[in-house]
Amino acid sequence: MKYNNRILSFVFLGLLVLVVLTRWVKSSSGQQSFKSILVSVDTSQVVSFVISPQVDKPQEVKMIKKNKQWYLQKDGQEIELDNDRIQGILGQIARLQVLRLAARSKDKWKDYELEDATATRLKVLGVNNTELLNLLVGKAGFEGYDQFSYVRLQGEDEVYAVKALFSQELNQKMNDWRDQTFIKFSPPDIRKLEFKFPEDSSFSMSKNEISWQINDSEADSAQTARIQNYLQEISNLSLDSFEDKLKPGGNPLMRLNMEGVNMKPILIQVFATQKPGDFLLTSSLNPKAFFRSNSEGDFGKIFQGKSAFEE
C-alpha cells in the first residue's frame, strides 16, 4: 500500500512539473492564454477617424461621417471618400480578433515597429470626440498565405498579432485615400478619339469593323500599332497630383473625348494656369477633382499631336 502511494505521489509530482513547464514555455513564447477579441467597437457610434500614418509623420489624416457619407478633411475642405473602403476598416475594428500575444513588455516594441515615433496610430472617435479606440499599428506578419498586423493599445505594453490588414490599409498618405481615377477603359472597346487643340491642330481617330482611321485616312499597320500602344498606355491611368486650391477659369484649352462600346464616354479637359507649361486636368470619371501636370508628365502622355501617330 505504501508502495502504491509512493508511485501515485511520483506521478502527481511529475504531472505538476509538466504543467508548470508547459505554462513557462508558453509564457516565454507569448502563447499563454489571452483574450481572443482585443477590442469590440460599436461601429454605429463612430463619427470620425484620425490616422497618423508611419509614412507621413507628423501629417494627420482626418475623416468624418456626415449623413452616412465619409469625407476627408483637408485645408478646410471636405472631400468625398469611398464609403466601401471605410466600411472595410469599420468591419475589422468591430471585433478585432487576436491571433496570438507576441510580446508582454515595451522592450519588444521596436521589434514590431510599435514605438510611438514609428507606429501608425488610429484613433476612432464617437459623438463629442469620445475616444472609442486608440490603437498603434506596427509591421505586418505572415502565416502561410494569411497576413496579419502587430498592434498594441495606447497605454498598454502588450503586443498582439491581430487578424487585420491595418499595416497596409492605414499606413497611407492623405492623397492615397482619395479617388485617383482619371482614365479607365478596355482598349478593344474604344471606337473614337477626338482631340480638340488650339487653332487648327485638332484631329480625330476612329475605328470601324476593319481598321483605324486618322481623320479620313485609313491608318497603315505602323500607325495602327501606335494607336494601340497609346490606348494601352492610358487605359488605366490614376493621378495623385491633386490641386485643391487653384480652380480653373474660362474655357478649357484642350479636350479629349473618348467613345466606345461597353463604356460611357470619357471627357478629359485641360485648363491653363498662370505658369507656362503648367496645366490643370479634369476627367468626367472623377469630375470633382483637379490634377496638376505639365508636358513632361501625364498631360504629355495623354495629349499627343497627330504627328505622334502618323510618323
C-alpha positions in Angstrom: 0.0 0.0 0.0 2.8 2.4 0.9 4.5 1.4 -2.4 1.4 2.3 -4.4 1.0 5.6 -2.5 4.6 6.4 -3.3 4.0 5.7 -7.0 1.0 7.9 -7.0 3.0 10.7 -5.4 5.7 10.5 -8.0 3.0 10.5 -10.8 1.3 13.5 -9.3 4.6 15.3 -8.9 5.6 14.5 -12.4 2.3 15.9 -13.8 2.7 19.0 -11.7 6.2 19.6 -13.1 4.9 19.1 -16.6 2.1 21.6 -16.1 4.5 24.2 -14.7 7.0 23.7 -17.5 4.2 23.9 -20.2 3.0 27.2 -18.7 6.5 28.5 -18.5 7.3 27.6 -22.2 4.0 29.1 -23.4 4.7 32.2 -21.3 8.2 32.6 -22.8 6.9 32.2 -26.4 3.9 34.5 -25.9 1.4 31.7 -26.4 -0.3 31.7 -23.0 -4.0 32.3 -22.6 -5.1 35.7 -23.9 -8.3 37.4 -24.9 -9.5 36.3 -28.3 -11.0 39.7 -29.1 -8.7 42.7 -28.4 -11.5 45.3 -28.7 -15.1 45.5 -29.8 -16.3 48.8 -31.2 -19.9 49.7 -31.8 -19.3 51.0 -35.3 -22.8 52.7 -35.4 -21.3 55.2 -32.9 -18.3 56.0 -35.0 -18.3 59.5 -36.4 -14.6 60.2 -37.2 -11.1 58.7 -37.6 -7.8 60.3 -37.0 -4.9 58.4 -38.6 -1.2 59.3 -38.1 0.5 57.2 -40.8 4.0 55.9 -40.4 4.9 57.1 -43.9 3.9 60.7 -43.5 4.5 61.8 -39.9 3.6 64.2 -38.5 0.8 64.6 -41.0 -2.7 63.5 -39.7 -5.4 62.1 -41.9 -8.8 63.2 -40.6 -12.1 61.6 -41.8 -15.6 62.4 -40.7 -19.1 61.0 -41.4 -22.0 63.2 -42.4 -25.3 61.8 -43.4 -23.9 58.3 -44.0 -21.2 59.7 -46.3 -17.5 59.7 -45.3 -15.3 62.8 -46.1 -11.6 63.6 -45.9 -10.9 66.9 -44.1 -8.1 68.9 -45.8 -7.3 72.6 -45.6 -10.8 73.5 -44.5 -12.3 71.3 -47.3 -14.4 68.1 -47.1 -13.5 65.7 -49.9 -15.8 62.8 -50.5 -14.3 59.3 -49.9 -15.2 55.8 -51.0 -17.6 54.6 -48.3 -16.9 50.9 -49.1 -13.3 51.3 -48.2 -14.1 52.9 -44.8 -16.7 50.2 -44.1 -14.0 47.7 -44.6 -12.0 49.2 -41.8 -15.0 49.5 -39.6 -15.8 45.8 -40.1 -12.3 44.9 -38.8 -12.4 47.0 -35.7 -15.9 45.9 -34.8 -14.4 42.7 -33.4 -10.6 42.9 -33.6 -9.6 39.2 -33.5 -6.4 38.3 -31.7 -4.3 35.5 -33.2 -1.6 35.5 -30.5 0.2 37.5 -27.9 3.5 38.5 -29.4 5.2 40.3 -26.5 4.4 41.4 -23.0 6.8 44.3 -22.5 7.7 47.6 -24.2 11.2 46.3 -24.6 9.9 44.5 -27.7 8.1 47.4 -29.3 11.0 48.3 -31.6 11.0 44.7 -33.0 7.4 45.2 -34.1 7.7 48.9 -35.2 5.4 49.9 -32.4 7.3 52.7 -30.7 5.4 55.9 -30.6 7.7 57.6 -33.1 7.4 54.8 -35.7 3.9 53.3 -35.4 0.9 54.2 -37.3 -1.8 55.5 -34.9 -5.5 55.0 -35.4 -8.0 57.0 -33.2 -11.6 56.1 -33.6 -14.0 58.8 -32.2 -17.7 58.9 -31.4 -20.0 61.8 -30.6 -18.4 64.7 -28.8 -15.0 63.3 -29.6 -15.5 60.4 -27.3 -12.5 58.1 -27.8 -13.7 54.6 -28.8 -10.3 53.2 -29.8 -6.7 54.3 -29.7 -4.6 51.7 -31.5 -1.0 51.7 -32.6 -0.2 49.6 -35.7 3.2 48.2 -36.5 4.6 45.9 -39.1 2.8 43.2 -41.0 3.3 39.5 -40.4 2.6 36.3 -42.4 1.5 32.8 -41.5 1.4 30.8 -44.7 -0.8 32.9 -47.1 -2.5 34.7 -44.3 -1.4 38.2 -43.4 -1.8 39.9 -40.0 -0.8 43.1 -38.2 1.1 43.7 -35.0 -0.7 46.2 -32.8 -0.9 47.5 -29.2 -3.4 49.6 -27.4 -2.5 53.0 -26.2 -1.4 52.8 -22.5 -0.7 49.1 -22.6 2.6 47.2 -23.0 1.4 44.0 -24.7 1.9 43.5 -28.4 -0.7 41.4 -30.3 -0.9 39.8 -33.7 -4.4 40.6 -35.0 -6.4 39.3 -37.9 -6.4 42.6 -39.8 -4.6 44.3 -42.7 -4.0 47.5 -40.9 -0.3 47.7 -41.6 -1.0 48.4 -45.3 -4.5 49.9 -45.1 -3.8 52.6 -42.6 -0.2 53.5 -43.4 -1.2 55.7 -46.3 -0.5 59.3 -47.2 -3.5 61.7 -47.3 -3.9 61.6 -51.1 -3.8 57.8 -51.1 -7.3 57.8 -49.5 -8.8 59.8 -52.3 -10.3 58.7 -55.6 -7.3 58.9 -58.0 -9.3 57.6 -61.0 -8.6 59.6 -64.2 -8.9 57.3 -67.2 -10.2 53.7 -67.2 -11.3 51.6 -70.2 -10.6 48.4 -72.1 -8.6 49.3 -75.2 -10.6 47.0 -77.6 -13.8 48.9 -76.6 -12.6 52.3 -77.9 -14.2 53.4 -81.2 -13.4 57.1 -81.4 -11.0 59.7 -80.1 -11.5 63.4 -80.7 -8.6 65.7 -79.8 -9.5 69.4 -79.6 -6.4 71.6 -79.7 -6.0 75.4 -80.2 -6.0 76.8 -83.7 -6.0 74.1 -86.5 -4.3 71.2 -84.8 -7.4 69.3 -83.8 -7.9 65.8 -85.2 -9.8 62.5 -84.6 -9.2 58.8 -84.8 -11.9 56.3 -85.3 -12.2 52.6 -85.7 -14.6 50.7 -87.9 -15.0 46.9 -88.3 -11.9 46.6 -90.4 -9.4 49.3 -89.5 -8.4 52.6 -87.7 -8.6 55.9 -89.4 -6.8 59.2 -88.7 -9.2 61.9 -89.7 -10.5 60.4 -93.0 -7.3 58.5 -93.9 -7.0 54.8 -93.2 -4.1 54.0 -90.8 -1.4 51.7 -92.0 -0.1 48.9 -89.9 2.6 51.0 -88.2 0.1 53.8 -87.4 -2.4 51.2 -86.1 0.3 49.9 -83.8 1.0 53.4 -82.4 -2.7 53.9 -81.8 -3.0 50.6 -80.0 0.1 51.3 -77.9 -1.2 54.7 -77.0 -4.6 53.3 -75.8 -2.9 50.6 -73.8 -0.7 53.2 -72.1 -3.5 55.4 -70.9 -6.2 52.8 -70.4 -5.8 52.6 -66.6 -4.5 55.9 -65.5 -4.6 57.1 -61.9 -3.3 60.5 -60.8 -2.3 61.7 -57.4 -1.3 65.3 -58.1 -4.4 66.8 -56.7 -4.9 70.6 -56.9 -7.3 71.7 -54.3 -6.6 75.4 -54.0 -6.5 76.6 -57.6 -9.7 76.4 -59.6 -9.8 76.8 -63.4 -11.3 79.9 -65.0 -12.6 80.3 -68.5 -13.0 77.7 -71.2 -10.8 74.6 -71.5 -7.6 75.0 -73.5 -7.8 71.4 -74.8 -10.2 68.4 -74.7 -10.1 64.7 -75.4 -13.4 62.9 -75.9 -13.3 59.1 -75.9 -16.2 56.9 -77.1 -16.7 53.2 -77.4 -18.8 50.1 -76.7 -19.5 48.8 -73.2 -18.5 52.1 -71.7 -19.7 55.6 -71.0 -18.0 58.5 -73.0 -14.9 59.9 -71.2 -14.2 63.6 -71.4 -10.7 64.9 -70.4 -10.3 68.7 -70.2 -7.2 70.8 -69.8 -7.1 74.3 -68.4 -4.2 76.7 -68.4 -2.6 78.2 -65.3 -0.6 81.3 -64.8 2.6 79.2 -65.0 3.7 78.5 -68.6 3.7 74.8 -69.4 1.6 74.0 -66.3 -1.9 72.7 -66.6 -5.0 71.6 -64.7 -6.6 68.4 -65.8 -10.0 67.0 -65.0 -11.9 63.8 -66.1 -15.6 63.0 -66.4 -14.8 59.8 -64.4 -13.8 62.0 -61.4 -15.4 65.3 -62.1 -14.9 66.8 -58.6 -11.1 66.5 -58.7 -8.5 68.6 -60.5 -5.0 67.4 -61.1 -1.8 69.4 -61.9 0.5 68.3 -64.7 3.0 69.5 -67.3 4.1 68.5 -70.8 6.6 66.0 -69.3 4.0 64.4 -67.1 0.6 62.8 -67.6 -0.6 65.8 -69.7 2.1 65.0 -72.3 1.2 61.3 -72.1 -2.5 61.9 -72.9 -2.4 64.9 -75.2 -0.3 63.8 -78.2 -0.5 65.5 -81.5 -1.5 64.0 -84.8 2.2 63.6 -85.9 2.8 61.2 -82.9 0.5 58.6 -84.7 1.4 59.3 -88.3 5.2 59.2 -88.2 
